[in-house]
């Protein structure tokens, strides 16, 4: 799934229905995966925390909280 750049990270710009469909597909595929929801605080922390950036960069879905 394509991600869009948001400041210093990338997010999935999708609606709730598409989010739920994607989660269903991840479950059906039995692939180890994870989803994160980021807010402004996390976006700012990613700037200085390489570990947090790695987590966000490798998430199957990065959703915007708010």
N, C-alpha and C positions, 0 to 999 in steps of 0.2 A: 504494500500500500504506500502510495506516494506521500511524502511529508513536505511541509512548507517551512521555510526559514522564519523563525520568530526571534529577533535579536541575535542571541548567541547559541541558539539551539534550533531544533526542528520539531514541528508538531503535526499531528494529523488533523486536518481541517474537515471534519465530518459531522454530520447530524446524528442525533440520538439513534434513529432507526438503523443507519449504516454502522454505527458503533456496535449496536447489539448484533447485527448480522455478522460483523467481523469477529466478535467474541464467540458467537456460535460456531463459526468456521474454525477458529483456533481450537475450540473444545473438540469438535468433530475430528480434526486432524491429529489429535492427541500429541501435538507438538509442545514441548516445553516452551512456555512463553510467559511474558509478563506485560502488564499495562501500568502506566503511571499517569497521574494527573498532576500537572504542574500549575503553580500560581506565580505571581510576580516575584515573591520571595525566592522561590526555587530558581526561576530564570536568572535572578541576580546572583545567587549562590553558585550556579553553574559556571559563571565567569571566573571564579577563583578556586573551584573544587574539581580537579580532574576526575576523581572517582565518581562524583555525582554526574559529571558530564558523560562519562562512559556509560553509566546506568541509563541516562536519557537517550544517548545515541543508539543503544542496543535494544531498547524497549520495542515490543511489537506494535504497541499503540502508545502515543504520547498525546494525552488529552489536556485541554486547557480547562482549568478549574475557575469557573466564574464567568 
